[in-house]
Structure formats: structure tokens, C-alpha cells
Amino acid sequence: MHLLVKLSTTLRDHVPDYQPNPGLELSDIPEESTVAQVAAGLNIPAEEIKIVMINGRQCALEDVLRDGDRLALFPAVGGG
């Protein structure tokens, strides 16, 4: 299955040579894979992911992905 993965800020450090634009196009993801499985395959620790978006909608790490999905992962956001 094919996915487009976008990573925000510090999560980009886990994927060598990640380019924010266009993102990371994956084409070898097994059917019925979850967000957590894809993140693990990219060496991104689940505990660092605070927000998951699939096709622009907030989801969970346990959600199953479908062919053609756009996945965006965000770490905790701090500020003051």
C-alpha cells in the first residue's frame, strides 16, 4: 500500500534525509498496518508522537491506514 508521511519538527530527526516537501512517500506498507507500526518502521518512538492526523483528521496510533492515506505525525508542542 502507498502512503504519504509528513513529519513535524523533532520527529524529522529520526528519518535520515527526510525532506519536508514533498514528505516521505512509502510504497511497501503491508495492508492493515497501523500508525504505530508505520512509525516503528521509521524508527520513531511512539512516546514521542503526540498528535496523529490521517487525511487531515485527528486519529490514534492504533488506527489502521488505507492505501493512499496522508499521515502526519507531530511531537508535543511547547511554548510559553
GROMACS elastic network, one bead per residue, 0.5 to 0.9 nm:
[ bonds ]
;  ai    aj funct       b0    kb
    1    26     6  0.79600   500
    1    27     6  0.56566   500
    1    28     6  0.59449   500
    1    29     6  0.50838   500
    1    30     6  0.61033   500
    1    31     6  0.61212   500
    1    66     6  0.72780   500
    1    68     6  0.72839   500
    2    25     6  0.72346   500
    2    26     6  0.55095   500
    2    28     6  0.67197   500
    2    29     6  0.65644   500
    2    66     6  0.81516   500
    2    67     6  0.52362   500
    2    68     6  0.53337   500
    2    69     6  0.74417   500
    3    24     6  0.81176   500
    3    25     6  0.58482   500
    3    26     6  0.51648   500
    3    27     6  0.64854   500
    3    28     6  0.88258   500
    3    29     6  0.77154   500
    3    65     6  0.84442   500
    3    66     6  0.80128   500
    3    67     6  0.64199   500
    3    68     6  0.52101   500
    3    69     6  0.52743   500
    3    70     6  0.59312   500
    3    71     6  0.71364   500
    4    22     6  0.85827   500
    4    23     6  0.66493   500
    4    24     6  0.56792   500
    4    26     6  0.63078   500
    4    27     6  0.88401   500
    4    68     6  0.72825   500
    4    69     6  0.65382   500
    4    71     6  0.60814   500
    4    72     6  0.83489   500
    5    23     6  0.58215   500
    5    25     6  0.63204   500
    5    26     6  0.75328   500
    5    69     6  0.85353   500
    5    70     6  0.59695   500
    5    72     6  0.57286   500
    5    73     6  0.77881   500
    6    12     6  0.87547   500
    6    19     6  0.89808   500
    6    20     6  0.67869   500
    6    21     6  0.84557   500
    6    22     6  0.81579   500
    6    23     6  0.50287   500
    6    24     6  0.64013   500
    6    25     6  0.89775   500
    6    70     6  0.76957   500
    6    71     6  0.61826   500
    6    73     6  0.64287   500
    6    74     6  0.88081   500
    7    10     6  0.82602   500
    7    11     6  0.58643   500
    7    12     6  0.55804   500
    7    18     6  0.84820   500
    7    20     6  0.71858   500
    7    23     6  0.74193   500
    7    24     6  0.84128   500
    7    71     6  0.85030   500
    7    72     6  0.58351   500
    7    73     6  0.51400   500
    7    74     6  0.64211   500
    7    75     6  0.88687   500
    8    11     6  0.57773   500
    8    12     6  0.62276   500
    8    20     6  0.81610   500
    8    72     6  0.76568   500
    8    73     6  0.62753   500
    8    74     6  0.51116   500
    8    75     6  0.69901   500
    9    12     6  0.58512   500
    9    13     6  0.78948   500
    9    74     6  0.74506   500
    9    75     6  0.74138   500
   10    13     6  0.56243   500
   10    14     6  0.79120   500
   10    48     6  0.89240   500
   10    74     6  0.83969   500
   10    75     6  0.69108   500
   11    14     6  0.58092   500
   11    15     6  0.77292   500
   11    44     6  0.68451   500
   11    45     6  0.89845   500
   11    48     6  0.76305   500
   11    49     6  0.78783   500
   11    73     6  0.76615   500
   11    74     6  0.70640   500
   11    75     6  0.65841   500
   12    15     6  0.56420   500
   12    16     6  0.78494   500
   12    17     6  0.87480   500
   12    18     6  0.63100   500
   12    19     6  0.84468   500
   12    20     6  0.83034   500
   12    44     6  0.88641   500
   13    16     6  0.68115   500
   13    17     6  0.87990   500
   13    18     6  0.79712   500
   13    44     6  0.89483   500
   14    18     6  0.86318   500
   14    42     6  0.71655   500
   14    43     6  0.60906   500
   14    44     6  0.58684   500
   14    45     6  0.88251   500
   15    18     6  0.55871   500
   15    42     6  0.64073   500
   15    43     6  0.72667   500
   15    44     6  0.79583   500
   18    21     6  0.88601   500
   18    23     6  0.70507   500
   18    24     6  0.68913   500
   19    22     6  0.65618   500
   19    23     6  0.55744   500
   19    24     6  0.71995   500
   20    24     6  0.78847   500
   21    24     6  0.84122   500
   22    25     6  0.81616   500
   26    29     6  0.67684   500
   29    32     6  0.88143   500
   29    33     6  0.70401   500
   29    38     6  0.76414   500
   29    67     6  0.87893   500
   30    33     6  0.58647   500
   31    64     6  0.87625   500
   31    65     6  0.78039   500
   31    66     6  0.72027   500
   31    67     6  0.77454   500
   32    64     6  0.56711   500
   32    65     6  0.63237   500
   32    66     6  0.71261   500
   33    36     6  0.81825   500
   33    37     6  0.61551   500
   33    38     6  0.69248   500
   33    63     6  0.84008   500
   33    64     6  0.55877   500
   33    65     6  0.58522   500
   33    66     6  0.80689   500
   34    37     6  0.51858   500
   34    38     6  0.64504   500
   34    39     6  0.86645   500
   34    61     6  0.67682   500
   34    62     6  0.55870   500
   34    63     6  0.53422   500
   34    65     6  0.56969   500
   35    38     6  0.52059   500
   35    39     6  0.61281   500
   35    40     6  0.85780   500
   35    52     6  0.81087   500
   35    60     6  0.74959   500
   35    62     6  0.61227   500
   35    63     6  0.60147   500
   35    64     6  0.64759   500
   35    65     6  0.66402   500
   35    71     6  0.80819   500
   36    39     6  0.50707   500
   36    40     6  0.60835   500
   36    41     6  0.85800   500
   36    44     6  0.89877   500
   36    45     6  0.88195   500
   36    46     6  0.65689   500
   36    60     6  0.86188   500
   36    62     6  0.61972   500
   36    63     6  0.81214   500
   37    40     6  0.50855   500
   37    41     6  0.61878   500
   37    42     6  0.87289   500
   37    61     6  0.84307   500
   37    62     6  0.86163   500
   38    41     6  0.50254   500
   38    42     6  0.64159   500
   38    43     6  0.88167   500
   38    44     6  0.87813   500
   39    42     6  0.50804   500
   39    43     6  0.63497   500
   39    44     6  0.51785   500
   39    45     6  0.71164   500
   39    46     6  0.69901   500
   39    49     6  0.88470   500
   39    61     6  0.87382   500
   39    73     6  0.87030   500
   40    44     6  0.55193   500
   40    45     6  0.64863   500
   40    46     6  0.73013   500
   41    44     6  0.75621   500
   42    45     6  0.88318   500
   44    47     6  0.86027   500
   44    48     6  0.73333   500
   44    49     6  0.79500   500
   45    48     6  0.55779   500
   45    49     6  0.72079   500
   46    49     6  0.53713   500
   46    50     6  0.83608   500
   46    61     6  0.78444   500
   47    50     6  0.74517   500
   47    75     6  0.88850   500
   48    74     6  0.82912   500
   48    75     6  0.56275   500
   48    76     6  0.72544   500
   49    52     6  0.73229   500
   49    61     6  0.84992   500
   49    73     6  0.64440   500
   49    74     6  0.57484   500
   49    76     6  0.70307   500
   50    73     6  0.77298   500
   50    74     6  0.59267   500
   50    76     6  0.53131   500
   50    77     6  0.85003   500
   51    58     6  0.71368   500
   51    59     6  0.77380   500
   51    60     6  0.78219   500
   51    61     6  0.88282   500
   51    72     6  0.82022   500
   51    73     6  0.59950   500
   51    74     6  0.50215   500
   51    75     6  0.65813   500
   51    76     6  0.75693   500
   52    57     6  0.81555   500
   52    58     6  0.56621   500
   52    59     6  0.53488   500
   52    60     6  0.59639   500
   52    61     6  0.68632   500
   52    71     6  0.73691   500
   52    72     6  0.59930   500
   52    74     6  0.65420   500
   53    56     6  0.54869   500
   53    57     6  0.50945   500
   53    59     6  0.55648   500
   53    60     6  0.80536   500
   53    70     6  0.80061   500
   53    71     6  0.57937   500
   53    72     6  0.50302   500
   53    73     6  0.65211   500
   53    74     6  0.84743   500
   54    57     6  0.53357   500
   54    58     6  0.64719   500
   54    59     6  0.64502   500
   54    65     6  0.79901   500
   54    69     6  0.65568   500
   54    70     6  0.56375   500
   54    72     6  0.64740   500
   54    73     6  0.89470   500
   55    58     6  0.85270   500
   55    69     6  0.60915   500
   55    70     6  0.50059   500
   55    71     6  0.64830   500
   55    72     6  0.81484   500
   56    70     6  0.77978   500
   56    71     6  0.81898   500
   56    72     6  0.80840   500
   59    62     6  0.83698   500
   59    63     6  0.66831   500
   60    63     6  0.54532   500
   61    64     6  0.84439   500
   65    68     6  0.86785   500
   65    69     6  0.66068   500
   65    71     6  0.84826   500
   66    69     6  0.56766   500
   74    77     6  0.81319   500
